[in-house]
Amino acid sequence: MSTLDLEAGSAKGSWRGVVLPVVAVAVWWFVSRHAQVGHGIMVSPAHVWDTAVAQVRSGALARALSASLARELTGFAIGTTLGLALGALLGISKLANRAIAPSFNTFKQVSLFAWIPLISVWFGLGDVAKVVFLSLAALVPVVMHTSDGIRAVPPHLLDVARAYRYGKLQTLAFVVLPAALPSIFTGVYLALIYSWLATLGAEYLLVAGSGIGNTLVDGSEQFRMDLVVFGVIVVGITGWALNAFARGVQRRWFEPSRAA
């Protein structure tokens, strides 16, 4: 298949992706205009647009989004770093896997939101508590995919390393980690998505400070459905952007033939 055909197929796929949002907005406009619902429950797209413009002009959107992203990226970085270290340890060391893996497997069965009461008691309701919560959200998928990726390295690659008389560090650096990299990246990708989803939960339940989650709380408490819908749209667009960024990195690093 030629490059032109691939580009044409990609363009068609992107246009198909626009159909559902356009239909949804059209249905939303029709219902808000004609449905007999209580005042304030169903807001129109125009009303939400006016709210969006006001939020942008006042700087409220920039402040809320920057606060949420700062927490998300901090928690993601901490959780990913710890997850890579623990996952590598579990994947490389059989002794560590036997000693730690059973406890970790029990730990990961606990719902993430079940930790909030404990975190709030230990760290309060501020940014530190939120970052700890987000770090837990990022930690688990990175540990799982890193350890699984390392343990799934094909034996014949290890045989080649032994044939070339690689030491342990050389085998780890030049054989094990490159072979496990796709699985490791999957864990990091999931950590990025999970930490963003957890950001909204942390801001909603640990309500101190600013953020998109707090924008949703304010809209709900003030019965401003325009602000609630605006917040939901911002959350969706931000999540889509993070996902698109991660997919772009994946295509560039792990699918060179497709990129070419």
N, C-alpha and C positions, 0 to 999 in steps of 0.2 A: 504494500500500500504506500502511495507516495505521500510526501509531506503535505501537499495541497489537500489530498483527501483527508488526512488526519486533522488538518486545521478546519476543513469544512465540517467534519463530524463533530469537532469540539464546539464550533460555533452553533451548530444545530442543537447540541446538548445544552448549551448555555441559554439559548432562547426557550427551550422547553422548561428550564428551571424557573423562568419568569412567569409562566402561564398561571401557576397556582397562586402566587402572591397577587397578581392582577385580578384574578377571579375573586379571591378573598376580599380584596379592597372593594371591588364592585358590589359584592354581597353585603359587606359591612355598610357601605354608603346607602344601599337600598333599604336595609333593615333599620338603620338609624333614622332614615327619612320618613319611612312609612309605618314602622311597627308602633303599636300602642303599648309603650312600656313606661315605667315610672320615671319621673324627672331625674336626670343625672345618672341613671343606670346605663343607658346606651348613649354614648357620645359619638359624634360624627367624626369622620376622618379630618374634616376641615378644622374642627375644634382641637383635635390632637395635634394637627399641624401648627395651629396658632400657639399651642403650649410648647411645642418643640422649638419654635422660633424664639419664644420668650425665654426658654431655658438656655438656648445658645447665646442669645444677646446678653443675658444677665451674667453669664459665666457659670451658672449653677450646674450645667451639664459637664463642663470641663472639670470643675472641682469634684463633682461626684464620681465621674468616670476615672479621673486620675487617681483618686483615693482608692477606688475598687481595684484598678489595675496594679497599683503599687502593692497593695496587700496580696493580690493574686500572684504576682511575679515573685514577691519575697517568699511567700509560702511555697510556691512551686520550686524555687531555687533551693531552699533548705530541704524540702522533702525529697527532691530529686537527688541532691548530693548524698544525703543519708541513705536513700534507697539504693543508689549505685554502689555505695560502699558495702552495705549489708547484703545486697543481692550478689555482689561479686564474692563476698566471703562465703555465703551459702553455696554458691555454685562451684567454687574452687576447692573448699575444704570439706571433706566428708565428715570430719569430726565436728566442725561447726554446724553442718547441716543436721547431724543427728542431735546435737545439743540444743540448737536454737529453732530449727524449723517447726517442731511440734508446737512450741509456744507461739511462734509467729502465725501459724495456721489457725490457732485459737483466737489470737488477737484480731486477725483480719475478718473473722466471722462476726465481730461486734459491729453493729451499725455505727457509721461515722457520727451520726447525730446523737448517739447515746453518750458520746464523750463530752458533749457540751456542758452538762451540769458540773462535771468534774473540772473541766477547763475553766469555767466561769468562777468556780470557787478558788482555784489555784492562781489564775492569772487575771481575774476581774472581767470587765466587759469591754475593754479597750482594744487597741490594735494588736497588742502582744497576744491576747487570747485568740483573736481572729487569725493571726499568722500561724500560731500553733495548730489551730484547727485545720487550716489549709495545708500545712505541712503534712499532717496525718493523711489528708485526702490524696496528696501526691505520692506519699511514701509507698503505699501498698502496691499499686500497679508496677512501679519501678522495681521494687524488690522481686516481685513475682516473675516479671518478664526477663530481668537480668539473670536471676539464678536459673530459670528454665532455659534461657538461651545459651548460657555457658555449659550447662549439663547436656544440652542437645548437640554439642559440636560433634560432627561425624568422627568416628574412631580412626578412619583412614587418614584424616588430617593430622591427628596426633601421631600416627605411625610415621608419617612423612617428617614431622618435627623430630622424632626420635632418630630417624635415619640420618638427618642432617646434624644430629647431636646438639640440638637446641637445649639450652638451659631452661629452667622453669620460667624465669622472667621473659626470655626470648619467646618461648612457647605461648605464654600469656599474651604478650604484646603483638606478636606477628601471626599467630594462628587462632588462639581462642577468642580474643576480643573481636577481630575482624569477622570471624564466622558468626559470632553472637550478636553483632551490631544491629542487624535488622530487628531482632527480638527486643534488644535493649531500646531501640528507637521507638518501637511500639509502646513500651512501658512509659517512656518519656512523653510520647504523644498523648496517651491516656491520662497521664498526670497533669498535663496542661489543661485538658478538657475538664477533668474532674475537679481540679483546683478552682477553675472559673465557676463551675456549678456550685461548689462549696462556698465560694465567696458570697454568693447571694444568700445562701442559707445562714452563713455566719453573720452577715450584716442584718438579716431579718431577725435573727434570734438574739444576737449580741448587739443591741441597738445603739450603743454609744458611737459617736463619730458620724462622718459623712460617707456617702457612697451611693451607688445605684440601688442597692437593697434598701437603704434608708429613704431614698426617693419613693420607692414603692410603699414603704411603711407610712410616710407622710401623706401620700395620696390616698391610702386606705383610711387613715385616721381622719382626714379632712373630707372624706367622701368625694374626692376629686378623681373621677374615673378617667378623665383626660390625662392626668398625671400618672395614673397607674398604667394605662395603655401605653403611654409614651415610654415609661420605664421598661415595660416588657419588650417593646420594640428595640430599645437600646441594648438590652440584655441579649436579645436574639442576634442583632447585627454584630455585636462584639464577639459573641461565641462563634458566629460564622467566620469572622475575620481571623480569629485564633486558629480555627480549624483549617481555613484556607492557607494560612501561613505554614502550619505544620505539614499539610499535604504538599505544599510547594517545596519545602525542605526535603521531604521524602522523595519526591520525583527527581529532585536535583542530585541527591546523594546516593539514592538506592535504585534508581531506575535510569541509569545513564543511556541505555539503548533507546528508551522511549523519548528521552530528552533530545537525543540526536536525531 
